Amino acid sequence: MIRFKIAAVFAVFLVFFSLSSPLSAADFQDDYGNIADYLDGIYNSDGNTGLTSFPVLNIPMGGRSEGMAGAFSAISDDISFMDFNPAGSSMLNKSELALFHNNWIADTKIECAAYATRFGNFGFGAGIKWLYTPFTEYNYYGERVSNGYYTEGVAILNASYNFFSGYYFSGLSLGVNVKGAFRTMPDYTDDFSNVISGSGLSNSAAMIMADVGLLTRFNLFKSYVSRDRNASAAVVIRNLGPPALDEALPTVINAAISYKPIRPLVIALDFYLPVNLLDINLSESPYAALGISANITSFLSMRAGFMYKPGASRIVVGSAVNLNKISFDINYSLDLLTQLMQPLNRISLAVRLDLGDSGRGQLAERVDELYLIGLEAFSRGNIQDARKCWEEALRINPKYEPARESLSMLEEREKLRERIEDLYRLDM
């Protein structure tokens, strides 16, 4: 019954925001303006907005992370981690390949592709983002004198390692993204409508930067039975690097938490602190994102989120259909800086392919099976068979603490038996 209620609430939001037509948008125009005026009236817009370069770095690829309005750094359980927390790859359950398409604003579009996998405690991945928008210049007579595309691209290489992981503690993952970014601009004209050769190149740039992130998962006030931890926390520094053509990169420090009060529901909160490395006084104001995600059925999940950012707040709703080995994501963002009359400018689509877990699931099941067989053998008094099962479980997974504890118990039992026999011989 609870799931049906959650589904109804999300369906209302999805219909309201993502299925709006120009006709229905007009009905809500006044309300929309009131929302924007309310936020600006209370908080005012950020005077330092737009002082950093490479805006593509601030635009999410899409998928579940965008559907939660960016409240994803502490979750980072799918390929979306690439944008939010590089530590996520070493905690991925399965390898993933994903393609993203994002209709950002007006004619600006973003295409993305990403891949990530994990071997034991080591994870790595790679991704690319490409933003492009038409660039056309006309003279006073309405004649086209310059055209082309303004483009920005980012290539991402990811690596992370999960330290101290075990049966009782999920570990502390440390991850790094190394990113190379570029931007290109067509040549533009002078005051006499003559194309200036090399003018676009002089405004083009290439940069290298890095993201560093920490991620851990744990149980907190857990009300249901599951191996998965129901809470997580993260700290991330993104876009750390030198300026590009005397413009600072959009460096941001991010602290985040997430919590699962019940099995199908996740709530996440991210706090962002932008830092202008050229002049700290020119840093943008802090902002935050709150997101919620719910698994309605085994194949359908829905999400919503709100990001408060002075002058650029946004509301997002989305959904995902999870089929066998493939998932489809769709998100709709209502940005308070854009026009409600153009709702399709804020749609993003994603396709994620499940490439499997490299046999980790089968090994985990085998270890659990061996442990239980050992317990059954021990209950029958068959100590040697129990020992063999637990030793085999540890051979497969040396970090399986229950088997190690059981073997330690056998050692203590054997020592106790020897002491009793020694005491018995002394009494004789």
C-alpha positions in Angstrom: 0.0 0.0 0.0 2.9 2.4 0.8 4.4 1.8 -2.6 1.2 2.7 -4.3 0.9 5.9 -2.4 4.5 6.8 -3.3 3.8 6.0 -6.9 0.8 8.3 -6.9 2.7 11.2 -5.5 5.5 10.9 -8.0 3.1 10.4 -10.9 1.5 13.8 -10.0 4.8 15.5 -10.1 5.9 13.8 -13.3 2.7 14.7 -15.1 2.8 18.3 -13.9 6.4 19.0 -14.9 7.3 16.7 -17.7 4.1 16.6 -19.7 3.4 20.3 -19.7 2.5 21.6 -23.2 2.7 25.3 -24.3 -1.0 25.6 -23.6 -0.9 24.3 -20.1 2.3 26.2 -19.4 0.4 29.5 -19.9 -2.0 28.5 -17.2 0.9 28.1 -14.7 3.0 31.1 -15.9 1.8 33.4 -13.1 2.6 30.8 -10.5 6.0 30.1 -12.0 6.9 33.8 -12.0 5.8 34.0 -8.4 8.2 31.2 -7.5 11.1 32.8 -9.2 10.3 36.2 -7.7 9.9 34.7 -4.3 13.4 33.0 -4.3 15.1 36.1 -5.8 13.3 38.4 -3.4 14.4 36.5 -0.4 17.9 35.4 -1.4 18.8 37.6 -4.3 20.8 36.4 -7.3 24.5 35.7 -6.9 26.6 38.5 -8.2 29.6 36.2 -8.7 27.7 33.9 -11.1 29.4 33.4 -14.4 33.0 34.3 -13.4 34.3 30.8 -14.0 35.1 29.0 -17.2 34.0 25.7 -18.8 30.3 25.7 -17.8 30.1 22.1 -19.1 31.8 21.0 -15.9 28.7 22.1 -13.9 26.2 20.3 -16.2 25.4 16.7 -15.1 25.5 13.9 -17.7 22.0 12.8 -16.7 20.6 9.7 -15.2 19.6 9.1 -11.6 22.0 11.8 -10.3 20.3 14.6 -12.4 16.8 13.2 -11.4 17.8 13.9 -7.8 18.9 17.5 -8.6 22.5 16.6 -8.0 22.0 15.2 -4.5 24.1 12.1 -5.4 27.6 12.4 -4.1 26.9 10.1 -1.1 24.9 7.6 -3.2 27.2 7.1 -6.2 25.9 3.6 -6.8 25.7 3.8 -10.6 27.6 5.3 -13.5 26.4 8.8 -12.6 29.2 8.8 -9.9 31.5 10.0 -12.7 30.1 13.6 -12.3 29.7 13.7 -8.6 32.2 11.4 -6.7 35.2 9.6 -8.2 35.2 7.3 -5.2 32.1 5.5 -6.5 33.8 3.2 -8.9 35.4 0.9 -6.2 31.9 0.3 -4.7 30.0 -0.4 -7.9 28.0 -3.6 -7.8 28.2 -4.1 -11.5 30.1 -2.8 -14.6 28.2 -0.3 -16.6 28.2 1.4 -20.0 26.0 4.4 -20.5 25.0 6.9 -23.2 23.4 10.3 -22.3 21.7 13.0 -24.3 20.8 16.3 -22.6 18.7 19.1 -24.2 20.1 21.8 -21.9 19.0 25.3 -22.8 17.7 26.6 -26.2 19.8 25.0 -28.9 22.6 23.9 -26.5 22.9 20.1 -26.3 25.2 17.7 -24.4 26.2 14.2 -25.5 28.0 11.9 -23.0 29.3 8.4 -22.8 30.8 6.6 -19.8 32.1 3.2 -18.7 33.1 1.9 -15.3 34.0 -1.4 -13.8 35.5 -2.9 -10.6 38.0 -5.7 -9.8 37.9 -6.5 -6.1 38.6 -3.2 -4.2 39.9 -1.4 -7.3 37.6 0.5 -9.6 38.2 2.5 -12.7 36.2 4.2 -15.4 36.3 6.6 -18.3 33.9 9.1 -19.8 33.5 11.9 -22.3 31.2 15.0 -22.3 30.6 17.2 -25.4 28.6 20.4 -25.3 27.8 22.2 -28.5 25.6 25.2 -29.5 25.3 26.9 -32.9 27.2 30.1 -33.3 25.9 32.5 -36.0 26.7 36.1 -36.5 24.9 38.6 -38.8 25.8 42.0 -40.0 23.6 45.1 -40.0 21.9 44.0 -43.2 20.9 40.6 -41.8 23.5 38.8 -43.9 25.2 35.8 -42.2 28.9 36.7 -41.9 30.2 34.0 -39.5 28.9 30.6 -38.3 29.9 27.3 -36.8 29.6 25.8 -33.3 30.8 26.8 -29.9 31.9 23.6 -28.3 33.3 22.4 -24.9 34.5 18.9 -24.2 35.7 16.9 -21.2 37.5 13.6 -21.1 37.5 11.8 -17.8 39.8 9.0 -16.5 38.7 7.6 -13.1 40.4 5.3 -10.5 39.5 4.5 -6.9 40.4 2.1 -4.2 38.3 0.8 -1.3 40.4 0.6 1.9 39.5 -1.4 5.0 36.5 -3.2 3.4 35.2 -6.3 5.1 32.0 -8.1 6.1 31.1 -5.6 8.9 32.5 -2.4 7.4 32.0 -1.5 3.7 35.3 0.4 3.7 36.5 3.9 2.9 36.8 4.6 -0.8 39.3 7.1 -2.1 38.9 8.1 -5.8 40.4 10.5 -8.3 39.2 11.8 -11.6 41.8 13.3 -14.0 40.0 15.5 -16.5 41.1 17.2 -19.7 38.8 19.9 -21.0 38.8 22.0 -24.2 36.7 24.7 -25.8 36.6 26.0 -29.3 35.0 29.0 -30.9 34.5 30.0 -34.5 36.1 33.2 -35.8 34.0 36.3 -35.3 33.9 39.7 -37.1 35.1 43.2 -36.4 32.9 46.4 -36.3 32.9 46.4 -40.1 31.6 42.8 -40.5 35.0 41.4 -41.6 35.9 38.0 -40.1 38.9 38.3 -37.8 41.2 35.4 -38.7 42.2 33.5 -35.6 39.8 35.4 -33.3 38.0 32.2 -32.3 41.3 30.4 -31.6 42.4 33.2 -29.3 39.4 32.5 -27.1 39.8 28.7 -27.3 41.5 26.9 -24.4 42.5 23.5 -23.1 42.9 22.6 -19.4 43.7 19.7 -17.1 42.1 19.4 -13.7 41.2 16.7 -11.1 38.4 15.6 -8.7 39.1 13.9 -5.4 36.5 12.1 -3.4 35.9 10.0 -0.3 32.9 7.7 0.2 31.8 5.4 3.0 28.7 3.4 3.8 27.3 2.2 7.1 24.1 1.2 8.9 22.2 3.8 10.9 18.8 3.1 12.6 18.2 0.3 10.2 14.6 -1.1 10.4 14.8 -3.8 7.8 17.1 -6.8 7.1 19.6 -6.4 4.2 23.3 -6.8 3.6 23.3 -3.3 2.0 24.1 -0.4 4.2 21.3 2.1 4.6 23.4 5.3 5.0 26.4 6.8 3.4 28.6 10.0 3.6 30.9 11.7 1.2 33.4 14.6 0.8 34.4 15.7 -2.7 36.6 18.4 -4.2 35.8 18.9 -7.9 37.5 20.8 -10.7 40.7 21.4 -8.9 43.2 23.0 -11.3 44.9 26.2 -12.6 42.9 29.0 -14.4 42.1 29.0 -18.1 42.9 32.3 -19.9 42.8 34.1 -16.5 39.4 32.6 -15.7 39.1 30.3 -12.6 37.7 26.8 -13.0 34.4 26.1 -11.2 36.0 24.5 -8.2 33.6 23.3 -5.6 33.9 21.5 -2.2 31.0 19.1 -1.6 29.8 17.3 1.6 26.9 14.9 1.3 24.8 12.3 3.2 22.2 9.8 2.1 19.8 7.6 4.1 17.4 4.7 3.5 14.6 4.9 6.1 12.9 2.0 4.4 14.1 -0.4 1.7 12.6 1.2 -1.4 13.3 4.8 -0.5 16.5 6.9 -0.5 16.8 10.5 0.7 20.0 12.5 0.0 21.3 15.9 0.8 24.3 17.6 -0.8 25.9 20.9 0.3 28.2 22.7 -2.1 30.8 25.4 -1.4 32.2 27.0 -4.6 35.7 28.3 -4.4 37.3 30.8 -6.8 41.0 29.9 -6.7 42.0 33.2 -8.3 40.1 35.4 -5.8 38.3 33.9 -2.9 36.1 37.0 -2.7 34.7 36.2 -6.1 33.5 32.8 -5.0 29.8 32.0 -5.7 27.4 31.6 -2.7 27.0 28.1 -1.2 24.1 26.1 -2.4 22.4 22.8 -1.6 20.4 20.0 -3.2 17.8 17.6 -1.8 16.8 14.5 -3.6 14.5 11.5 -3.2 14.4 8.2 -5.1 11.9 5.4 -4.8 11.8 1.9 -6.2 8.1 1.5 -7.1 8.5 -2.0 -8.5 11.4 -4.2 -9.4 11.5 -2.6 -12.9 10.3 1.0 -12.2 11.9 3.7 -10.1 11.1 7.4 -9.7 12.9 10.3 -8.3 12.6 14.1 -7.6 14.9 16.8 -6.4 15.2 20.4 -5.6 18.4 22.5 -5.9 18.6 25.8 -4.1 21.2 28.0 -5.8 20.8 31.8 -5.6 19.4 32.9 -8.9 19.6 29.4 -10.5 17.4 27.1 -8.4 15.7 24.2 -10.1 13.2 21.4 -9.6 13.8 18.0 -11.2 11.6 14.9 -11.7 12.5 11.7 -13.4 11.9 8.0 -13.8 13.8 4.9 -14.9 12.6 1.6 -16.4 15.0 -1.3 -15.5 14.7 -4.2 -17.9 17.0 -7.2 -18.1 20.5 -5.8 -18.5 19.4 -2.4 -19.7 17.8 0.7 -18.1 16.2 3.8 -19.6 16.3 7.1 -17.7 14.3 10.3 -18.4 14.5 13.5 -16.4 12.8 16.8 -16.7 14.3 20.0 -15.1 12.4 23.1 -14.3 15.1 25.8 -14.1 13.9 29.0 -12.5 16.0 30.9 -15.0 14.4 29.4 -18.1 11.0 29.9 -19.5 8.2 27.5 -18.7 6.9 28.0 -22.2 9.8 25.9 -23.4 9.6 22.8 -21.2 11.3 20.5 -23.7 14.6 22.4 -23.4 15.1 20.7 -20.0 14.7 17.0 -21.0 17.6 14.5 -20.6 17.7 10.8 -21.7 20.0 8.0 -20.7 20.5 4.4 -21.6 22.5 2.2 -19.2 23.8 -1.3 -20.0 24.4 -3.8 -17.2 27.7 -5.6 -18.0 27.6 -8.0 -15.1 29.6 -8.2 -11.8 32.5 -10.4 -13.1 31.3 -13.3 -11.0 31.4 -11.5 -7.6 27.8 -12.3 -6.8 28.3 -16.1 -7.4 31.4 -16.1 -5.2 29.6 -14.3 -2.4 26.7 -16.8 -2.6 29.3 -19.7 -2.5 31.0 -18.2 0.6 27.6 -17.8 2.4 26.7 -21.4 1.5 30.0 -22.7 2.8 29.6 -20.8 6.0 26.1 -22.2 6.6 27.2 -25.7 5.8 30.0 -25.3 8.3 27.5 -24.2 11.0 25.3 -27.2 10.2 28.3 -29.6 10.5 29.3 -27.9 13.8 25.8 -28.4 15.2 26.1 -32.1 14.5 29.5 -32.3 16.2 31.4 -32.8 13.0 34.2 -30.4 13.8 36.6 -31.3 11.0 33.9 -30.8 8.2 33.0 -27.5 9.8 36.7 -26.4 9.8 37.1 -27.4 6.2 34.0 -25.4 5.1 35.1 -22.2 7.0 38.7 -22.5 5.7 37.4 -22.8 2.1 35.1 -19.8 2.7 38.2 -17.8 3.8 40.2 -19.0 0.9 37.6 -17.6 -1.5 37.1 -14.4 0.5 39.8 -13.6 3.1 37.7 -10.7 4.5 34.7 -12.9 5.4 34.9 -12.2 9.2 32.1 -14.7 10.3 34.2 -17.6 9.0 37.3 -16.3 10.6 35.5 -15.8 13.9 34.1 -19.4 13.7 37.6 -20.8 13.2 38.9 -18.7 16.2 36.1 -20.2 18.2 37.2 -23.7 17.2 40.8 -22.9 18.3 39.5 -21.6 21.6 37.4 -24.7 22.0 40.4 -26.9 21.3 42.6 -25.1 23.8 39.8 -25.4 26.4 39.5 -29.1 25.7 43.3 -29.5 26.2 43.3 -27.6 29.5 40.4 -29.8 30.8 42.4 -33.0 29.8 45.5 -31.6 31.5 43.5 -30.9 34.7 42.0 -34.4 34.5 45.5 -36.0 34.3 46.7 -34.0 37.3 43.7 -35.1 39.3 44.6 -38.7 38.5 
